Amino acid sequence: APQNNEQTLHFMQRCRRSLHFLPTPTKRTYKKCIAITFVVLIILFVSIILGLFIPEQESPAESPYESDQEMLLIAERIVENCNESEVLATSGRERCQDLCQDHMCCFLPEGDSNSCREDEGLTCAIYAGCEILLAQDTNSFESYGSEKTDA
């Protein structure tokens, strides 16, 4: 056991000597740390103040649809139900009208107070196929096609 105590003592003496070789921070190092801490605190404080006094900006008109996938599915349903062959039949025309009824404002002239063409949140492009319902003579879609290209 005396040899263990002697080894322990020798080890502790070596550790004490090696501690003297560790660099100790200078006053300049402390000043740099304090300056950096002060700058970080100022930036944090200013960020908090700006966050409190600057109101959140409104995002562009939000879409009523939950995802692009949902919009694509709606557009596909309109293409399936609002085409020439479907709209010629009364039941097909009714299905198309059901899909389009809340979005016919997309086809009103821009100056019209009921027009919603400029409403980005309504996404009129999804309902482009509904324009077929505006054809006056459902038995003759040739005139509809020519009106559409002239517009």
N, C-alpha and C positions, 0 to 999 in steps of 0.2 A: 504494500500500500504506500510506503514512503516514496517509492519510485514514481507512482502515479501522481502524487502530490507535487513532486519535483518537476515532472513533465508538464503538469497543469500550470505551475508557476512560470516555467520557462515559456510556455505558449502565451500566457497572459502578458508577460514582459515584451514579447515580440509584437503582440497586437498593439500595445501602448506605443511602442516605437513607430509602428507603421501608421498610426493615427496622426502623427506629427507631419507626415508627408502628404496627407490629404489637403487639397487646396481649400482654403476658407474664403468665403465671399468677401469682397471688398465693399467699401461704402459706395463705390460707383455701381457695383452690381445691384446693391439694394436700391439705389436711386432709380436704376433702369427698371427694376421690377415694379417699383411704386408708380413710376411714370406710365408704364404699360397698363397696369391695373387701373389707373386713373382714366386713361383714354378709353379703355374697354367699358368702364362704368359710365362715362359720358355718353358713349355711343348707345349703350343700353338704355339709359335714361331718356335720351332724345327719341329713340325708337318707340318707347312706351308713350311718351307725350304725343308724338305724331299719330300713333295708333288710336289714342283717345280723342283727338280733335279733328282728324280727317275722316269724314264719313265714308262708308264703304261705297264704292262706285257700283252703279247698277250694271249688271252684265247685259249684253244684247238680249233682245227678246228671246225668252226661253221657249223652247219647243214643248208643246204639250205631250209629245211622244217620249217614251222612256228610253228608246234606243234607236239607232239607225236601222237595226233589224226590224223593229216594229214598223218604221216608216216604209221599209222595203216591202213588208208583207201587205200593208194597206195598199200600196201602189200596185202590187201584183193582183190583189183582189179586184181593184178597179179595172185593170187591164182585162182580166178574165170576164168581168160582169158588164163592162161598159164598152163593148165593141159592137160593130155593125150588126153582126148576126144575133147577138143577145138582145140588143135594144129594139130590134124589129118585133120581137115577141113581147106581148104585154107583161108577162111574168119577168122577163129579163130586164125590161125597162124599169119595172118597179124595184127590182134588186139594185139596179144601178142608181136609181133615185134615192133609195134608202142609204146607200153608201155615200152619196154626194150631197144630200140635202143641206147639211150644215156648212158646206164649202162652196156653194154656188156664187158666193160673194167674190170669189177669185176671178170670175169672168165678167164682172161689171166693169165699166170704164173707170179709169183711175180718178176722174173728177167726181164720180158718184159718191155721195156720203156713206152709202152702204158697202162700198167696195173695200175689200180687204187684201188687195193685191200687194200693197206695200208692207203688210203685216208679216214680218219674217217668222214670227212664232207660229203662224198658221201654216206655213210651208205649202203654198198653193201648188208647187211643182208636183207634189204627191198626187194631187187631184186633177192633173192635166187631162186625164182620160174622161173626166166628167163633162168636158166641153161638148161631147157628143149629144148630150141632152138638150143643148141649145138649138140643134138642127130642127127647123120648123116642120119639115116633111120627113118623117121617119122612114118613108118608103123610098126616098131618093137621097142617098148620102153623097151623090156626086156633087151636088151643090154645096153640101157641107164641107167636103174636101177642098173645093176651090175657094170657099170663103176663108177657110183656115189658112191657106197659103198666102192669100192676099193681105191678111191682117198683119 
